[in-house]
Amino acid sequence: MSAPPPAGGPVNIVGAGIVGLSVAWALASRGRAVRVFDAQPPGAGASFGNSGSLSSGSVVPLAVPGAARAGLKMLGSPDAPLVVRRRYLLRALPWLRQFVRVSDEATVRQVADALLAILSPTLPAWEAVLGAIDARDLLAHTGQLHVYASRQALAADGFAWRLRADLGVRSEALDRDGLLARQPGLGPAYTAGMFLPEAAAITDPHGLCLRLAQALRQRGAEFIQAPVDALGADGGLQAAGRTFPAQACVLAAGAWSMDLLRPLGLRVPLESQRGYHLQRSSLEVAPGEPLRGPVVTGDTKVFIVPMRAGVRCGGTVEFAGLRADPGERRFALLQASFERAFPQAGEAGAAGQTRWMGHRPCLPDTLPVLGPLPGLPALWAAFGHGHLGLTMSAVTGQWLAEAICGRAVPELARFGIQRPSLGARRAA
Ligand SMILES: Cc1cc2nc3c(=O)[nH]c(=O)nc-3n(C[C@H](O)[C@H](O)[C@H](O)COP(=O)(O)OP(=O)(O)OC[C@H]3O[C@@H](n4cnc5c(N)ncnc54)[C@H](O)[C@@H]3O)c2cc1C
């Protein structure tokens, strides 16, 4: 590829999801020229239909002691919250193997510390971005209500709640009356719970992407609606039959990032954990009662959240790769979870219900890959944000933009592609 422009030159961003847009915004705010590439319009990937939660207290990795055994049990049931499609099992095995390897308590605590570092500045980072792009109206200070069938069911998640408490995440334990005070209309299936007062929410995740893209255009950012075909080691890339030279390139292609890394000889166990949502056209969850904030079901881990356009019910994890069609049973599971949580919701909002499936870009140790790639210093990684990409993207943007502008960001060391918990390797 042609010679790179001088330091301070443009930055190519691959992917116009919330992560690519956030990095682009942080760079543009620091006076850097950016070009954003995506075959789709902004926010059409996982960032379109997520649950909107800014879960700054989600410091517990997915792999915890006992998670492998719980996961194995679920594999037998097509209606479990986590499924691996039979035809995909062999493909998912390397990811699952690494997931089991990092579920020991010592690794979990290390990962939780790294999660705390990226999650604790979430709210101020988002407040700054939303203020700058005139989108404060999308932020709701809701807290997050986790509901369980019994105190025993809550105790089964005890490790996670203790870890949160150890790391200073505030939460309040609630009995049935406490739950009802927080969310009138909650069904009788749930009698115990925890409330996370510091969690917040974005009430229109796709709208946020559009607002970021609009603000970027106003700052002179270029959007090129074409897939990137190849990355160069010098920050340049190939797209739409042309070469686009740049001083640096940020790979933020979500679950598709491996397609561009593989030709550079890097292998990372990145998998799509396919998630689904149903969205009702009303906010009512019982006669006269709107949904006040996100409710998370302890049994199915489904997020039931108030969005601008109505109640969104999102979640479940399915390993089936990037090409398979959505599975009907996943939608049925979401519907059943919603009805158990809110049995009196009735037909309010059911008529205009919409459905969606998207690809969470997941790495086995729950952390994203952030920072320069080994031997390719003009090429920066910003992918693998898993279940927390909306939450983490404002801080991801800040950290990467600072580092690309030449300032030291010590936090990035824990998110590098060579960290032992990731199990990345160079292809022979
Ligand atoms: C059901 C569900 C609920 C969720 N809830 C939450 C939540 O409440 N809170 C939270 O923090 N997170 C949540 N998430 C996770 C979050 O949505 C993701 O982590 C986040 O959207 C990932 O953003 P991204 O920009 O990395 O990926 P994406 O949004 O998928 O964007 C990647 C983009 O890269 C583009 N691309 C791919 N290949 C190329 C190429 N070759 N050239 C150019 N562009 C390319 C794609 O077209 C896509 O637009 C949820 C996810 C799901 C599925």
The ligand as a Tripos MOL2 file, in Angstrom:
@<TRIPOS>MOLECULE
LIG
   53    58     1     0     0
SMALL
NO_CHARGES

@<TRIPOS>ATOM
      1 C1        -29.8810   -9.0420   22.4370 C.3       1 LIG1
      2 C2        -28.7000   -8.1860   22.8060 C.ar      1 LIG1
      3 C3        -28.7710   -7.3710   23.9140 C.ar      1 LIG1
      4 C4        -27.6790   -6.5940   24.3000 C.ar      1 LIG1
      5 N1        -27.8110   -5.7440   25.3510 N.ar      1 LIG1
      6 C5        -26.7810   -4.9380   25.7030 C.ar      1 LIG1
      7 C6        -26.9300   -4.0070   26.7580 C.ar      1 LIG1
      8 O1        -27.9890   -3.8780   27.3460 O.2       1 LIG1
      9 N2        -25.8700   -3.2460   27.1000 N.ar      1 LIG1
     10 C7        -24.6650   -3.3490   26.4660 C.ar      1 LIG1
     11 O2        -23.7170   -2.6640   26.8500 O.2       1 LIG1
     12 N3        -24.5120   -4.1850   25.4160 N.ar      1 LIG1
     13 C8        -25.5360   -4.9880   25.0330 C.ar      1 LIG1
     14 N4        -25.4030   -5.8600   23.9830 N.ar      1 LIG1
     15 C9        -24.0970   -5.9720   23.3230 C.3       1 LIG1
     16 C10       -23.8540   -4.8570   22.3230 C.3       1 LIG1
     17 O3        -24.9740   -4.6830   21.4920 O.3       1 LIG1
     18 C11       -22.6310   -5.1850   21.4760 C.3       1 LIG1
     19 O4        -21.5280   -5.5090   22.3120 O.3       1 LIG1
     20 C12       -22.2410   -3.9900   20.6260 C.3       1 LIG1
     21 O5        -23.3330   -3.5700   19.8640 O.3       1 LIG1
     22 C13       -21.0610   -4.3320   19.7320 C.3       1 LIG1
     23 O6        -20.7990   -3.1940   18.9610 O.3       1 LIG1
     24 P1        -19.8070   -3.2650   17.7400 P.3       1 LIG1
     25 O7        -19.7500   -1.9120   17.1730 O.co2     1 LIG1
     26 O8        -18.5480   -3.9400   18.1680 O.co2     1 LIG1
     27 O9        -20.5040   -4.3040   16.7370 O.3       1 LIG1
     28 P2        -21.6950   -4.0950   15.6890 P.3       1 LIG1
     29 O10       -22.7340   -3.1910   16.2020 O.co2     1 LIG1
     30 O11       -22.1340   -5.4560   15.2760 O.co2     1 LIG1
     31 O12       -20.9940   -3.3560   14.4970 O.3       1 LIG1
     32 C14       -20.0120   -3.9690   13.7010 C.3       1 LIG1
     33 C15       -20.1420   -3.3630   12.3200 C.3       1 LIG1
     34 O13       -19.0320   -3.8140   11.5360 O.3       1 LIG1
     35 C16       -19.5050   -3.9300   10.2030 C.3       1 LIG1
     36 N5        -18.5800   -4.7640    9.4260 N.ar      1 LIG1
     37 C17       -18.4280   -6.1030    9.4560 C.ar      1 LIG1
     38 N6        -17.5010   -6.4870    8.5540 N.ar      1 LIG1
     39 C18       -17.0590   -5.3530    7.9500 C.ar      1 LIG1
     40 C19       -16.1350   -5.0890    6.9050 C.ar      1 LIG1
     41 N7        -15.4270   -6.0740    6.3150 N.pl3     1 LIG1
     42 N8        -15.9530   -3.8060    6.5180 N.ar      1 LIG1
     43 C20       -16.6240   -2.7820    7.0880 C.ar      1 LIG1
     44 N9        -17.5330   -2.9930    8.0910 N.ar      1 LIG1
     45 C21       -17.7430   -4.2540    8.5030 C.ar      1 LIG1
     46 C22       -20.8980   -4.5340   10.3620 C.3       1 LIG1
     47 O14       -21.6790   -4.3020    9.2040 O.3       1 LIG1
     48 C23       -21.4100   -3.8020   11.5880 C.3       1 LIG1
     49 O15       -22.1670   -2.6670   11.2530 O.3       1 LIG1
     50 C24       -26.4750   -6.6450   23.5650 C.ar      1 LIG1
     51 C25       -26.4120   -7.4450   22.4150 C.ar      1 LIG1
     52 C26       -27.5150   -8.1970   22.0250 C.ar      1 LIG1
     53 C27       -27.4320   -9.0260   20.7730 C.3       1 LIG1
@<TRIPOS>BOND
     1     1     2 1
     2     2     3 ar
     3     2    52 ar
     4     3     4 ar
     5     4     5 ar
     6     4    50 ar
     7     5     6 ar
     8     6     7 ar
     9     6    13 1
    10     7     8 2
    11     7     9 ar
    12     9    10 ar
    13    10    11 2
    14    10    12 ar
    15    12    13 ar
    16    13    14 ar
    17    14    15 1
    18    14    50 ar
    19    15    16 1
    20    16    17 1
    21    16    18 1
    22    18    19 1
    23    18    20 1
    24    20    21 1
    25    20    22 1
    26    22    23 1
    27    23    24 1
    28    24    25 2
    29    24    26 1
    30    24    27 1
    31    27    28 1
    32    28    29 2
    33    28    30 1
    34    28    31 1
    35    31    32 1
    36    32    33 1
    37    33    34 1
    38    33    48 1
    39    34    35 1
    40    35    36 1
    41    35    46 1
    42    36    37 ar
    43    36    45 ar
    44    37    38 ar
    45    38    39 ar
    46    39    40 ar
    47    39    45 ar
    48    40    41 1
    49    40    42 ar
    50    42    43 ar
    51    43    44 ar
    52    44    45 ar
    53    46    47 1
    54    46    48 1
    55    48    49 1
    56    50    51 ar
    57    51    52 ar
    58    52    53 1
@<TRIPOS>SUBSTRUCTURE
     1 LIG1         1 GROUP 0 **** ****
